[in-house]
């Protein structure tokens, strides 16, 4: 139970147990005057429909029946001639709007078609199908968490100047927006977000009288559908709070050359009966290696969901922390899939620095995850997490998964000469939206299996990626900074 969430605290139950009557009781007790339905569209951003709480009967009606919306204005694959969709709220997502002057309750919604069926092409339902299939086919559950990286932009301050591109975990006053980030984290937690921590990131620079500071908010592992909901709400909160502060923020993958880009790293773990399946006798498990093999296989097409505009491919360049080779390794931030430190050394660090304490009884095996590092803030979060869920399930089904995992494993330093023979044999991620579209076309059958991604969804993604016509864009703009900045401006508020 999240004690910071007013609904959870009032109802004395976790959000996944919320019922319609719980929502009605909260609205009545707290004198809520408005209700917002919120739902993501094809641009990845939340849309909002406002309701005045006229009376209890009307509140009950909208919570039960939802409302009609114009689907053709939300998704390009829906034609104007048959555009009506229903949006119906999911009670577990309810949270108080922290920005509304009028007491307002928000709920995320699911889309339904004219026949009252969940819309097969909607991103949220695609993730639901991927999650449901994973559980049914493996007998295990898939959990995920995201790392939201973003830049905060405000007026330049020349006091206590931070070291250029050395902002990682910096404290004030050398970074200026730690308090803003802390405020964001507090509001996200109140909205139900399960936050792990927040900190300043590597990127910081000044440009045209503005200071740009990179930040990160990382979440705790949770069921993959809840992870997506938390991420999209968090982006909405960060942007709204920045507006109130008179700041600007961007989740864009790359905003200038020579400076750190922003990613959307996704950590994951596979659970069964409450036990983390990523470890086996203190080492990375067979289950984890098979899941990694699935991501190695589908990595080229996963960029279609996680790297969705041309600026994405200015971040995925060689010799940076963003990956370009399709490989995995331990602790290495240059690989596509990283196995971070997992408290498996068996050392009692706790008592070494706290000699008055007895031994800890915390099960640290629960902390082990693996992390895919290719995606960025342009991603459709629901489609990205659906694609990763499909990839991990596919790896568990592959007969040669362990062989592929061994083939694509690299030692800690990918740039060592001793590892070069292995690096030379590795496949590379796509270098453009056009190349990503081609790889999705080649691998689409895996995503369409079990009717998870609809053919219309895959067609729509491919057509959108091809429309950028960016096959040679990265090469063309390498020496043209003005055109690069035009591109950055176009996609500054992507996702």
C-alpha positions in Angstrom: 0.0 0.0 0.0 1.3 3.4 -0.9 0.8 5.7 2.1 1.6 8.8 -0.1 -1.4 8.1 -2.4 -4.4 9.9 -0.8 -6.8 7.2 -2.2 -4.8 4.3 -0.9 -4.4 6.0 2.5 -8.1 6.9 2.7 -9.4 3.5 1.5 -6.8 1.5 3.4 -6.1 -0.8 0.5 -3.6 -1.0 -2.4 -4.7 0.5 -5.7 -5.2 -2.8 -7.5 -8.1 -3.5 -5.1 -10.0 -0.2 -5.8 -13.6 -0.7 -6.8 -16.2 1.6 -8.2 -17.8 2.0 -4.8 -14.4 3.0 -3.4 -14.1 5.7 -6.0 -17.6 7.0 -5.3 -16.9 7.0 -1.5 -13.7 8.9 -2.0 -15.4 11.5 -4.2 -18.2 12.0 -1.7 -15.9 12.1 1.4 -13.3 14.4 -0.1 -15.8 16.6 -2.0 -14.3 16.0 -5.4 -15.9 18.3 -7.9 -14.4 17.0 -11.2 -13.3 13.8 -12.8 -10.7 13.5 -15.6 -10.5 10.6 -18.0 -7.0 10.3 -19.4 -5.7 8.1 -22.2 -2.6 7.9 -24.4 -2.9 8.6 -28.1 -0.6 7.8 -31.1 1.8 10.6 -30.1 2.5 8.9 -26.7 1.0 11.7 -24.7 -1.9 11.6 -22.3 -5.2 13.2 -23.5 -7.8 14.5 -21.1 -11.6 14.6 -20.9 -13.1 16.6 -18.1 -16.4 15.8 -16.2 -18.2 17.9 -13.6 -19.5 15.7 -10.8 -23.2 16.8 -11.1 -24.5 14.2 -8.7 -24.0 10.6 -7.6 -26.1 9.1 -10.4 -24.0 10.9 -13.0 -20.8 9.9 -11.4 -21.9 6.2 -11.3 -22.9 6.5 -14.9 -19.5 7.7 -16.2 -17.6 5.3 -14.1 -19.7 2.4 -15.4 -20.2 3.3 -19.0 -17.2 5.5 -19.8 -17.7 8.0 -22.7 -17.4 8.3 -26.5 -14.3 9.9 -28.1 -13.2 10.6 -31.6 -10.7 7.9 -32.4 -9.7 9.4 -35.8 -8.2 12.4 -33.9 -6.3 10.1 -31.6 -4.9 7.4 -33.9 -4.0 7.6 -37.6 -5.3 4.0 -38.3 -8.9 5.0 -37.4 -10.9 6.5 -40.3 -13.2 9.5 -39.7 -16.2 7.7 -41.1 -16.2 5.1 -38.3 -14.2 7.0 -35.6 -16.3 6.6 -32.5 -14.5 4.8 -29.6 -15.4 4.2 -26.0 -13.0 5.1 -23.1 -13.7 3.2 -19.9 -11.8 4.0 -16.7 -9.5 1.5 -14.9 -10.2 2.1 -11.2 -6.7 0.9 -10.1 -5.2 4.0 -11.8 -7.1 6.6 -9.9 -5.1 9.6 -8.5 -5.7 13.2 -7.5 -4.7 15.9 -10.0 -2.0 17.8 -8.2 -2.3 20.8 -10.5 -6.1 21.4 -10.5 -7.4 24.3 -8.4 -10.8 22.5 -8.3 -10.5 19.1 -6.5 -10.2 16.7 -9.4 -9.8 12.9 -9.6 -8.0 11.4 -12.6 -8.3 7.9 -14.0 -6.5 6.2 -16.9 -8.8 4.6 -19.4 -8.9 1.7 -21.9 -10.3 2.0 -25.4 -13.2 -0.1 -26.7 -14.6 -0.4 -30.2 -18.3 -0.1 -31.3 -19.0 -3.7 -30.4 -17.8 -3.2 -26.8 -14.6 -5.1 -27.4 -11.2 -3.8 -26.3 -9.6 -2.0 -29.2 -7.1 -4.5 -30.6 -4.7 -1.8 -31.9 -4.6 0.4 -28.9 -1.1 0.5 -27.2 -2.5 -0.2 -23.7 -4.4 -3.3 -24.8 -1.4 -4.5 -26.9 0.6 -4.5 -23.6 -2.2 -6.3 -21.8 -2.2 -9.0 -24.4 1.6 -9.4 -24.2 1.5 -9.6 -20.5 -1.4 -12.1 -20.4 0.3 -14.3 -23.0 3.6 -14.3 -21.1 1.8 -15.5 -17.9 -0.2 -18.2 -19.8 2.7 -19.6 -21.8 5.4 -19.5 -19.1 3.6 -19.8 -15.8 5.6 -16.8 -14.6 5.0 -13.1 -14.4 6.9 -10.3 -16.0 7.9 -7.2 -14.1 9.5 -4.0 -15.3 10.7 -0.6 -14.2 11.8 2.5 -16.2 14.6 5.1 -15.8 13.1 8.4 -17.0 16.0 10.7 -18.2 15.2 14.3 -19.1 16.7 17.7 -19.3 15.5 20.7 -17.3 16.0 24.0 -19.0 16.1 27.4 -17.2 17.9 30.7 -17.2 21.6 30.5 -16.9 23.1 30.9 -13.4 26.8 31.6 -13.2 27.2 30.9 -9.5 28.6 27.5 -8.5 29.0 26.4 -12.1 28.9 22.6 -12.6 31.6 20.8 -14.5 30.5 20.3 -18.1 29.2 16.8 -18.7 30.1 15.8 -15.2 26.7 16.2 -13.5 26.3 12.6 -12.4 24.8 12.5 -8.9 25.9 16.1 -8.3 24.6 18.0 -5.3 23.4 21.5 -5.0 24.5 24.2 -5.5 26.5 22.9 -8.4 23.2 21.7 -9.9 20.2 23.9 -9.8 17.1 21.7 -10.1 17.4 19.0 -7.4 14.5 20.6 -5.5 12.4 20.6 -8.7 13.1 16.9 -9.2 12.3 16.1 -5.6 8.9 17.9 -6.0 8.3 15.8 -9.1 9.1 12.6 -7.2 6.7 13.5 -4.4 3.8 14.2 -6.8 4.5 11.1 -8.8 4.4 9.0 -5.6 1.1 10.6 -4.6 -0.2 9.6 -8.0 0.7 6.0 -7.3 4.2 5.8 -8.7 6.6 3.4 -7.0 9.8 5.3 -7.1 13.2 3.9 -6.4 15.3 7.1 -6.4 16.2 10.2 -8.3 19.4 12.0 -9.1 21.1 14.4 -11.5 22.6 12.8 -14.5 25.8 13.3 -16.6 24.5 15.9 -19.0 24.8 19.6 -18.2 25.7 22.6 -20.4 24.8 26.2 -21.2 23.6 27.4 -24.5 22.2 30.8 -25.6 21.8 32.0 -22.0 20.0 28.9 -20.8 21.3 26.1 -18.5 20.5 22.5 -19.4 20.6 20.0 -16.6 19.9 16.3 -17.1 18.0 14.4 -14.4 16.7 10.9 -13.8 13.9 9.3 -11.9 14.0 5.6 -11.6 11.1 3.3 -10.5 10.8 0.0 -8.6 9.9 -3.2 -10.4 6.2 -3.8 -10.7 3.8 -5.7 -13.0 4.6 -4.6 -16.5 1.2 -3.0 -17.2 1.4 -0.9 -14.0 5.0 0.1 -14.9 3.7 1.6 -18.2 0.9 3.5 -16.4 3.4 4.9 -13.9 5.8 6.1 -16.5 3.2 7.9 -18.6 1.7 9.6 -15.6 5.2 10.6 -14.4 6.0 12.3 -17.7 2.7 14.2 -17.5 3.5 15.3 -14.0 7.1 16.4 -14.8 5.9 18.5 -17.7 3.1 20.2 -15.8 5.2 21.0 -12.8 7.9 22.4 -15.0 5.3 24.7 -16.6 4.3 25.9 -13.1 7.9 26.5 -12.2 8.5 28.5 -15.4 10.9 25.9 -16.6 11.1 23.7 -19.7 11.8 20.0 -19.8 12.5 17.6 -22.7 12.6 13.8 -22.9 14.1 14.0 -26.4 16.9 11.5 -27.1 19.4 14.1 -28.4 19.2 17.9 -28.1 22.7 18.9 -29.2 25.8 17.3 -30.5 28.6 16.3 -28.2 26.4 16.2 -25.1 24.8 13.3 -23.3 21.5 12.1 -24.8 18.6 10.9 -22.8 17.5 7.3 -22.8 14.6 5.3 -21.4 16.4 2.3 -19.9 14.0 -0.6 -18.9 14.9 -3.0 -16.2 13.0 -6.3 -15.9 12.7 -9.4 -13.8 10.7 -12.6 -14.1 8.9 -13.8 -11.1 7.3 -17.1 -10.0 5.5 -17.6 -6.7 7.0 -14.4 -5.3 10.6 -15.5 -6.1 12.9 -13.8 -8.6 13.8 -16.1 -11.4 16.8 -14.1 -12.7 19.2 -15.8 -10.3 20.1 -19.5 -9.9 22.5 -20.4 -7.1 23.8 -16.9 -6.9 24.5 -16.6 -10.6 22.5 -15.4 -13.6 19.9 -18.1 -14.3 19.0 -20.0 -17.4 15.7 -18.2 -17.5 17.4 -14.8 -17.5 19.8 -15.9 -20.3 17.0 -17.2 -22.4 15.1 -13.9 -22.0 18.2 -12.0 -22.9 18.6 -14.2 -26.1 15.1 -13.2 -27.0 16.0 -9.5 -26.7 19.2 -10.1 -28.7 17.0 -11.7 -31.5 14.4 -8.9 -31.7 16.7 -6.0 -30.8 16.7 -4.6 -34.3 12.9 -4.3 -34.5 12.4 -3.2 -30.8 13.8 0.1 -32.0 10.6 0.6 -33.9 8.8 1.0 -30.6 11.6 2.6 -28.5 13.3 4.9 -31.0 10.6 6.5 -33.0 11.9 9.7 -34.6 15.0 10.6 -36.5 16.8 12.2 -33.5 16.7 8.9 -31.8 19.5 7.7 -34.1 21.8 10.6 -33.2 21.9 9.1 -29.7 22.6 5.6 -30.9 26.2 6.2 -32.1 29.5 4.4 -31.5 31.7 5.0 -28.5 28.9 6.5 -26.3 27.0 4.9 -23.3 24.1 4.4 -25.7 24.4 1.0 -27.4 25.0 0.3 -31.1 26.1 -3.4 -31.0 23.6 -6.1 -30.2 25.3 -7.8 -27.3 25.0 -8.1 -23.5 27.4 -8.1 -20.6 27.9 -7.6 -16.9 27.9 -4.0 -15.6 28.9 -2.7 -19.0 27.1 0.5 -20.0 28.1 0.2 -23.7 26.2 -3.1 -24.3 22.5 -3.3 -25.3 21.5 -5.4 -22.4 23.4 -4.9 -19.1 23.4 -7.2 -16.1 23.8 -4.7 -13.2 25.4 -5.5 -9.9 23.0 -7.7 -8.0 24.2 -8.1 -4.4 25.4 -11.6 -5.1 28.9 -11.4 -3.7 27.9 -12.8 -0.3 29.8 -10.1 1.6 28.1 -8.5 4.7 28.6 -4.9 3.7 25.9 -3.9 6.0 27.8 -5.0 9.2 31.1 -3.8 7.9 29.9 -0.1 8.0 27.5 -0.6 10.9 29.3 -2.8 13.5 26.6 -2.4 16.1 24.1 -4.2 13.9 23.4 -7.9 13.6 23.2 -9.6 10.2 20.5 -8.5 7.7 17.7 -10.8 6.8 16.8 -9.0 3.5 16.6 -11.4 0.5 18.8 -9.5 -1.9 18.2 -12.0 -4.7 14.9 -10.1 -5.3 17.0 -7.1 -6.4 18.6 -8.7 -9.5 17.3 -7.3 -12.8 18.6 -7.0 -16.4 18.4 -3.8 -18.3 17.9 -3.0 -22.0 19.4 0.4 -22.8 18.4 1.2 -26.4 15.0 3.0 -26.0 14.5 6.7 -25.4 11.9 9.3 -24.5 10.3 9.1 -28.0 9.0 5.6 -27.2 5.4 4.7 -27.1 5.8 3.3 -23.6 3.0 0.7 -23.9 4.2 -0.6 -27.2 7.8 -0.6 -26.0 7.1 -2.7 -22.9 4.8 -5.0 -25.0 7.7 -5.5 -27.4 10.1 -6.3 -24.6 7.6 -8.7 -23.0 7.2 -10.5 -26.4 11.0 -10.6 -26.8 11.6 -12.2 -23.4 8.8 -14.7 -23.9 10.2 -15.5 -27.4 13.6 -16.2 -25.8 12.1 -18.6 -23.4 10.5 -20.5 -26.3 13.7 -20.5 -28.5 15.4 -23.9 -28.8 18.9 -22.3 -29.4 18.4 -19.5 -26.8 21.4 -20.4 -24.6 23.7 -20.8 -27.6 22.7 -17.3 -28.8 23.2 -15.9 -25.3 26.7 -17.2 -25.3 27.4 -15.9 -28.8 26.3 -12.4 -27.9 28.0 -12.1 -24.5 30.9 -9.7 -24.2 33.3 -9.1 -21.3 33.2 -6.0 -19.2 35.2 -3.8 -21.6 33.8 -4.0 -25.1 36.6 -1.8 -26.5 39.4 -4.1 -25.4 41.5 -5.5 -28.3 41.1 -9.0 -26.8 37.4 -8.7 -27.4 37.5 -7.3 -30.9 37.0 -10.6 -32.7 33.7 -11.0 -30.9 32.6 -7.5 -31.4 33.3 -7.8 -35.2 30.8 -10.7 -35.3 28.0 -8.7 -33.6 25.0 -7.4 -35.4 24.3 -3.6 -35.1 21.1 -1.7 -34.2 19.4 0.1 -37.0 20.8 3.6 -37.8 17.6 5.3 -38.9 13.8 5.1 -38.7 13.8 3.7 -42.2 16.2 0.9 -41.2 14.1 0.2 -38.1 11.0 -0.1 -40.2 12.6 -2.6 -42.4 13.7 -4.7 -39.5 10.2 -4.6 -38.0 8.8 -5.8 -41.3 11.2 -8.7 -41.3 10.4 -9.7 -37.7 6.7 -8.8 -37.5 5.5 -12.4 -37.3 6.9 -12.8 -33.8 5.0 -9.7 -32.5 1.8 -10.7 -34.3 2.0 -14.3 -32.8 -0.8 -14.9 -30.3 -2.6 -11.9 -31.8 -0.6 -9.5 -29.5 0.3 -6.8 -32.0 -2.4 -6.4 -34.6 -1.3 -6.2 -38.2 -2.8 -2.7 -38.4 -0.6 -1.6 -35.5 2.5 -3.0 -37.2 1.6 -1.5 -40.5 1.0 1.9 -38.9 4.3 1.9 -37.1 6.2 0.9 -40.3 4.5 3.6 -42.4 5.2 6.2 -39.8 8.9 5.3 -39.6 9.2 5.2 -43.4 7.6 8.6 -43.7 10.6 10.3 -42.2 12.8 9.3 -45.2 15.9 9.5 -43.0 18.0 6.7 -44.5 21.0 9.0 -44.9 20.1 11.7 -42.5 22.6 11.0 -39.8 25.5 11.2 -42.3 24.1 14.3 -44.0 23.7 16.3 -40.7 27.0 15.3 -39.1 28.6 18.6 -40.2 25.4 20.7 -40.4 24.6 21.9 -36.9 21.9 24.3 -37.9 19.8 21.6 -39.6 20.5 19.3 -36.7 19.0 22.0 -34.4 16.0 22.3 -36.6 15.4 18.6 -36.3 15.8 18.8 -32.5 13.3 21.6 -32.3 10.8 19.6 -34.3 10.9 16.6 -31.9 11.8 18.5 -28.7 8.6 17.4 -26.9 8.3 13.9 -28.4 6.6 11.1 -26.5 
